């Protein structure tokens, strides 16, 4: 029974690994880069993100910066404004650049001089490409299906790998320690099996949380489990006041009120709804929170900038709080640098497993061919001897 189980596990491990290996390699490798996206993005595109701080010079009003962007891009509709917590960061304006929701032209403005520092098509930015590769191989819905299926395969591969790795009394010591001074074949096996064993719980958590982005039903399971109902669509409430044409301090007013209502440090994102009848949504991260991805929401009347509703994290449902934990768990940002480093190493190990696995498979295949050729030679020799004897 035990032999039959290991044989079945071996076949599943092999063929699922061959089927999903390349996708797992791409997803894991891009995932390792995305772990440090927040740290690397300002370094990779410093002109876009970093502003020159002018000593003693205050930040210009947000509405003045908005006006400069509108003058430079008169035919582009403003979708969002992003204000980082750091003093040396540009303010980023997201403008509609096509029919699709993701078609965005991002414009970086120096908040001290009011000069446009840089602009870029957001879809062409380095980490945008990495993210699309990670989530759906840059193949839209088709790629999303492929990565989703490959992720499920990878979960099965890890379980079958554990069954194959499971030690007996004779090889127990061997299964927990990498023999660094061994020949390549043995070292490669150790790197595949033993590193895979130690990384398994972390890889498993990252892989299973990744299913939330692949399948809506996985996302709904969270809300059904903790709230008893599927996830409810969140929409900005309607404006209360009639249209006001005097909006000279509209964005600055919203920004100031947000800092008053939510004094904690954190990135602020001001999002305008497609419909003029809906209010402005403002999200602010809470960087004082013990864990990451704690975000509070405020809604302001689009016509006069007055606060009309709050949606604070403390008042969210259990389902939403659990759902908000998924992203930091998946990316390793949950507890800052310690979990980020752990997620980075886990992703690198996961990326190495298809490579070391293929090497093991090719080695066995080569050995099998040699045995087959040796068997054929022996068979011919036996026939020759028989002919001579006769």
C-alpha positions as CSV (number, residue, x, y, z in Angstrom):
1,X,0.0,0.0,0.0
2,X,2.8,2.4,0.9
3,X,4.7,1.5,-2.3
4,X,1.6,2.1,-4.4
5,X,1.0,5.5,-2.7
6,X,4.6,6.6,-3.3
7,X,4.4,5.4,-7.0
8,X,1.2,7.4,-7.5
9,X,2.7,10.4,-5.8
10,X,5.8,10.1,-8.0
11,X,3.8,10.0,-11.2
12,X,1.6,13.0,-10.2
13,X,4.7,14.9,-9.0
14,X,6.5,14.3,-12.3
15,X,3.8,15.0,-14.8
16,X,2.2,17.9,-13.0
17,X,5.7,19.3,-12.5
18,X,6.4,19.0,-16.2
19,X,3.1,20.6,-17.1
20,X,3.3,23.6,-14.7
21,X,7.1,24.0,-14.3
22,X,7.7,26.9,-16.6
23,X,4.7,28.8,-15.3
24,X,5.7,28.2,-11.6
25,X,9.2,29.4,-12.4
26,X,7.9,32.7,-14.0
27,X,5.3,33.3,-11.2
28,X,7.8,32.6,-8.4
29,X,10.7,34.6,-9.9
30,X,8.4,37.6,-10.6
31,X,7.0,37.2,-7.1
32,X,10.5,37.5,-5.6
33,X,10.8,40.9,-7.3
34,X,7.4,42.1,-6.2
35,X,8.3,41.5,-2.6
36,X,10.5,44.6,-2.6
37,X,8.4,46.7,-5.1
38,X,7.9,49.6,-2.7
39,X,11.6,49.8,-2.0
40,X,12.9,49.3,-5.6
41,X,10.4,51.4,-7.5
42,X,11.8,54.8,-6.4
43,X,15.3,53.5,-7.2
44,X,14.5,52.1,-10.7
45,X,12.5,55.3,-11.7
46,X,13.9,58.0,-9.4
47,X,13.1,60.8,-11.8
48,X,9.4,59.9,-11.6
49,X,9.3,59.5,-7.8
50,X,11.9,61.7,-6.1
51,X,11.4,65.4,-5.7
52,X,14.1,68.0,-4.9
53,X,13.2,69.4,-1.5
54,X,13.7,73.2,-1.4
55,X,14.9,74.3,2.0
56,X,12.3,76.5,3.7
57,X,9.9,76.3,0.7
58,X,6.5,74.9,1.5
59,X,4.5,72.5,-0.6
60,X,2.3,74.1,-3.2
61,X,-1.5,73.7,-2.8
62,X,-2.8,70.5,-4.4
63,X,-5.2,72.4,-6.6
64,X,-2.4,74.4,-8.1
65,X,-0.6,71.1,-9.0
66,X,-3.9,69.8,-10.4
67,X,-4.3,72.9,-12.6
68,X,-0.8,72.5,-14.0
69,X,-1.5,68.9,-15.0
70,X,-4.8,69.9,-16.5
71,X,-3.1,72.6,-18.6
72,X,-0.4,70.2,-19.8
73,X,-2.9,67.4,-20.6
74,X,-6.2,69.2,-21.4
75,X,-7.9,66.2,-23.0
76,X,-7.1,63.7,-20.3
77,X,-9.7,63.1,-17.5
78,X,-8.3,63.0,-14.0
79,X,-8.9,59.6,-12.2
80,X,-6.7,59.7,-9.1
81,X,-4.1,61.6,-7.1
82,X,-1.5,59.8,-5.0
83,X,0.4,61.6,-2.2
84,X,3.2,59.6,-0.6
85,X,4.0,60.1,3.1
86,X,7.7,60.9,2.4
87,X,8.5,64.6,2.0
88,X,10.8,64.0,-1.0
89,X,8.2,62.3,-3.2
90,X,6.5,63.7,-6.2
91,X,2.7,63.9,-6.3
92,X,1.4,61.4,-8.9
93,X,-1.7,62.2,-11.0
94,X,-3.4,59.3,-12.8
95,X,-5.1,60.3,-16.1
96,X,-7.5,58.3,-18.3
97,X,-5.5,57.3,-21.4
98,X,-7.9,54.9,-23.2
99,X,-11.1,52.9,-23.0
100,X,-9.9,50.3,-20.6
101,X,-9.7,50.9,-16.9
102,X,-6.0,50.0,-16.8
103,X,-5.1,52.5,-19.5
104,X,-3.6,55.2,-17.3
105,X,-1.1,58.0,-18.0
106,X,0.7,58.8,-14.8
107,X,2.1,62.3,-14.4
108,X,4.6,63.1,-11.6
109,X,4.7,66.7,-10.3
110,X,7.2,68.2,-8.0
111,X,5.1,69.5,-5.0
112,X,7.6,72.3,-4.2
113,X,8.2,73.8,-7.7
114,X,5.0,72.7,-9.5
115,X,7.1,71.4,-12.4
116,X,6.1,68.2,-14.2
117,X,9.0,65.9,-13.4
118,X,8.0,63.0,-15.7
119,X,5.2,61.0,-17.2
120,X,4.7,57.4,-18.2
121,X,2.2,54.9,-19.5
122,X,1.5,53.0,-16.3
123,X,1.1,49.6,-18.2
124,X,4.7,50.1,-19.5
125,X,6.3,50.7,-16.1
126,X,8.7,48.0,-15.0
127,X,6.7,46.7,-12.0
128,X,3.4,46.9,-13.9
129,X,4.9,44.5,-16.4
130,X,6.3,42.3,-13.7
131,X,2.9,42.2,-12.0
132,X,1.1,41.2,-15.2
133,X,3.6,38.4,-15.7
134,X,3.1,37.3,-12.2
135,X,-0.7,37.3,-12.2
136,X,-1.5,36.3,-15.8
137,X,1.7,36.0,-17.9
138,X,0.6,39.2,-19.8
139,X,-2.1,37.1,-21.5
140,X,-5.2,38.7,-19.8
141,X,-8.0,36.1,-19.0
142,X,-6.2,33.2,-20.8
143,X,-3.1,33.8,-18.7
144,X,-5.2,34.2,-15.6
145,X,-6.7,30.7,-16.2
146,X,-3.2,29.2,-16.8
147,X,-1.6,30.7,-13.7
148,X,-4.7,29.6,-11.6
149,X,-4.5,26.0,-12.8
150,X,-0.7,26.0,-12.4
151,X,-1.1,27.2,-8.9
152,X,-3.5,24.4,-8.0
153,X,-1.1,21.9,-9.7
154,X,1.8,23.3,-7.6
155,X,-0.2,22.7,-4.4
156,X,-0.6,19.1,-5.4
157,X,3.0,18.9,-6.4
158,X,4.1,20.0,-2.9
159,X,1.8,17.4,-1.2
160,X,3.1,14.6,-3.5
161,X,6.7,15.8,-3.0
162,X,6.2,15.5,0.8
163,X,4.9,11.9,0.3
164,X,8.0,11.1,-1.8
165,X,10.4,12.8,0.6
166,X,9.0,11.2,3.8
167,X,12.0,9.4,5.4
168,X,12.3,5.9,6.9
169,X,14.6,4.8,9.6
170,X,17.6,4.3,7.3
171,X,17.6,7.7,5.5
172,X,16.1,10.0,8.1
173,X,19.4,11.9,8.7
174,X,19.9,12.2,4.9
175,X,16.5,13.8,4.4
176,X,17.1,16.8,6.7
177,X,20.6,17.8,5.7
178,X,22.1,19.1,2.5
179,X,25.4,17.4,1.6
180,X,27.2,20.4,0.2
181,X,30.4,18.5,-0.6
182,X,28.5,15.8,-2.6
183,X,28.7,15.3,-6.4
184,X,26.4,17.4,-8.5
185,X,23.7,14.7,-8.9
186,X,23.3,14.3,-5.1
187,X,23.6,18.0,-4.4
188,X,21.0,18.8,-6.9
189,X,18.6,16.2,-5.4
190,X,19.2,17.7,-1.9
191,X,18.6,21.2,-3.2
192,X,15.3,20.0,-4.7
193,X,14.0,17.7,-2.0
194,X,15.4,19.2,1.2
195,X,15.1,22.9,0.4
196,X,11.6,22.1,-0.9
197,X,10.7,20.4,2.5
198,X,11.9,23.4,4.6
199,X,10.2,25.9,2.3
200,X,7.0,23.9,1.9
201,X,4.8,25.5,4.6
202,X,5.7,29.0,3.4
203,X,5.3,28.2,-0.3
204,X,2.0,26.5,0.5
205,X,0.7,29.6,2.2
206,X,1.8,31.9,-0.6
207,X,0.4,29.6,-3.3
208,X,-3.0,29.1,-1.6
209,X,-3.4,32.9,-0.9
210,X,-2.6,33.5,-4.5
211,X,-5.8,31.7,-5.5
212,X,-7.8,34.7,-4.3
213,X,-6.8,36.6,-7.4
214,X,-7.3,33.6,-9.7
215,X,-10.8,32.5,-8.6
216,X,-13.7,34.6,-7.4
217,X,-15.2,31.7,-5.6
218,X,-12.1,31.5,-3.4
219,X,-12.5,35.1,-2.5
220,X,-16.2,34.5,-1.7
221,X,-15.3,31.6,0.6
222,X,-13.6,34.1,2.9
223,X,-16.7,36.3,3.1
224,X,-19.1,33.4,3.4
225,X,-17.0,31.9,6.2
226,X,-16.7,35.0,8.3
227,X,-19.7,37.2,7.2
228,X,-22.2,34.6,6.0
229,X,-22.7,36.4,2.7
230,X,-20.6,36.9,-0.5
231,X,-18.4,40.0,-0.8
232,X,-20.6,43.0,-1.2
233,X,-19.7,45.6,-3.9
234,X,-18.4,48.8,-2.4
235,X,-19.4,52.0,-4.2
236,X,-18.8,55.7,-3.2
237,X,-22.0,57.3,-1.9
238,X,-23.8,60.0,-3.9
239,X,-23.0,63.6,-3.5
240,X,-25.2,65.6,-1.2
241,X,-24.7,69.2,-2.3
242,X,-25.6,70.7,-5.7
243,X,-22.9,71.5,-8.2
244,X,-20.6,74.2,-7.1
245,X,-18.5,76.0,-9.7
246,X,-16.1,77.5,-7.2
247,X,-13.6,74.7,-6.5
248,X,-10.4,76.7,-6.0
249,X,-9.5,74.7,-2.8
250,X,-11.3,71.5,-3.7
251,X,-8.4,69.0,-3.5
252,X,-6.4,70.8,-0.9
253,X,-9.5,70.9,1.3
254,X,-10.0,67.2,1.0
255,X,-6.3,66.5,1.6
256,X,-6.3,68.8,4.7
257,X,-9.4,67.2,6.1
258,X,-8.0,63.7,5.5
259,X,-4.9,64.5,7.6
260,X,-7.1,65.9,10.3
261,X,-9.4,62.9,10.4
262,X,-6.6,60.4,10.0
263,X,-3.4,61.9,11.6
264,X,-1.4,58.7,11.2
265,X,1.4,58.6,8.5
266,X,0.6,56.8,5.3
267,X,0.0,57.1,1.6
268,X,-3.1,59.0,0.5
269,X,-4.9,58.1,-2.7
270,X,-7.7,60.4,-3.9
271,X,-10.0,58.6,-6.4
272,X,-12.7,60.3,-8.6
273,X,-15.7,58.2,-9.6
274,X,-16.6,57.9,-13.3
275,X,-20.0,59.3,-12.5
276,X,-20.3,63.0,-11.5
277,X,-23.1,62.1,-9.1
278,X,-20.8,60.0,-6.9
279,X,-18.5,61.3,-4.2
280,X,-14.7,61.3,-4.1
281,X,-13.1,58.3,-2.4
282,X,-10.0,58.9,-0.3
283,X,-7.9,56.0,1.1
284,X,-5.1,56.4,3.6
285,X,-2.8,53.7,4.8
286,X,-2.1,53.4,8.5
287,X,1.7,53.0,8.8
288,X,1.4,53.0,12.6
289,X,-0.5,49.8,12.6
290,X,1.2,46.6,13.8
291,X,0.5,44.9,10.4
292,X,0.5,46.3,6.9
293,X,-2.4,46.9,4.5
294,X,-4.5,48.6,7.2
295,X,-6.4,51.3,5.2
296,X,-9.2,53.7,6.1
297,X,-11.6,55.3,3.7
298,X,-13.2,58.7,3.7
299,X,-15.8,60.0,1.2
300,X,-16.1,63.7,0.2
301,X,-18.8,65.5,-1.6
302,X,-17.5,66.2,-5.1
303,X,-19.2,69.5,-5.3
304,X,-17.9,71.2,-2.2
305,X,-15.3,68.9,-0.7
306,X,-17.3,68.2,2.5
307,X,-16.8,64.9,4.4
308,X,-20.0,62.9,4.0
309,X,-19.0,59.3,5.1
310,X,-16.2,57.3,6.9
311,X,-15.3,53.7,6.4
312,X,-12.7,52.9,9.0
313,X,-10.8,49.6,9.2
314,X,-11.9,49.1,12.8
315,X,-15.5,49.1,11.7
316,X,-15.1,46.6,8.8
317,X,-16.6,43.2,8.9
318,X,-14.6,40.1,9.9
319,X,-14.6,38.9,6.3
320,X,-13.1,42.2,5.0
321,X,-10.5,42.2,7.8
322,X,-9.4,38.7,6.9
323,X,-9.5,39.6,3.2
324,X,-7.2,42.5,3.8
325,X,-4.7,40.1,5.5
326,X,-4.4,38.1,2.3
327,X,-2.3,40.6,0.4
328,X,0.4,41.2,3.1
329,X,0.6,37.4,3.8
330,X,1.0,36.7,0.1
331,X,3.6,39.4,-0.5
332,X,5.4,39.0,2.8
333,X,4.8,42.6,3.9
334,X,2.7,41.5,6.9
335,X,5.3,42.3,9.6
336,X,7.8,44.4,7.6
337,X,11.3,43.4,6.7
338,X,11.5,40.0,8.5
339,X,8.5,38.6,6.7
340,X,9.6,40.3,3.4
341,X,13.0,38.6,3.6
342,X,11.3,35.3,4.4
343,X,8.9,35.7,1.4
344,X,11.8,36.6,-0.9
345,X,13.8,33.5,0.0
346,X,10.7,31.4,-0.3
347,X,9.9,32.7,-3.7
348,X,13.5,32.0,-4.9
349,X,13.4,28.5,-3.6
350,X,10.0,28.0,-5.3
351,X,11.6,29.3,-8.6
352,X,14.5,26.8,-8.2
353,X,12.3,23.7,-7.7
354,X,11.2,23.4,-11.4
355,X,14.9,23.8,-12.5
356,X,16.3,21.2,-10.1
357,X,13.3,19.0,-10.8
358,X,14.0,19.0,-14.5
359,X,17.6,18.1,-13.9
360,X,16.6,15.1,-11.8
361,X,14.1,14.0,-14.5
362,X,16.7,14.4,-17.3
363,X,19.2,12.4,-15.2
364,X,16.8,9.6,-14.7
365,X,15.8,9.6,-18.3
366,X,19.5,9.4,-19.4
367,X,20.1,6.6,-16.9
368,X,17.1,4.7,-18.3
369,X,18.3,5.1,-21.8
370,X,21.7,3.7,-20.8
371,X,20.1,0.7,-19.1
372,X,18.0,0.1,-22.2
373,X,21.0,0.2,-24.5
374,X,23.0,-2.0,-22.1
375,X,20.1,-4.5,-22.1
376,X,20.0,-4.5,-25.9
377,X,23.7,-5.2,-26.1
378,X,23.5,-8.0,-23.6
379,X,20.6,-9.5,-25.6
380,X,22.6,-9.4,-28.8
381,X,25.6,-11.0,-27.1
382,X,23.4,-13.8,-25.8
383,X,22.1,-14.5,-29.3
384,X,25.6,-14.5,-30.8
385,X,26.9,-17.0,-28.2
386,X,23.9,-19.2,-28.9
387,X,24.6,-19.2,-32.6
388,X,28.3,-20.0,-32.0
389,X,27.4,-22.8,-29.6
390,X,25.1,-24.4,-32.2
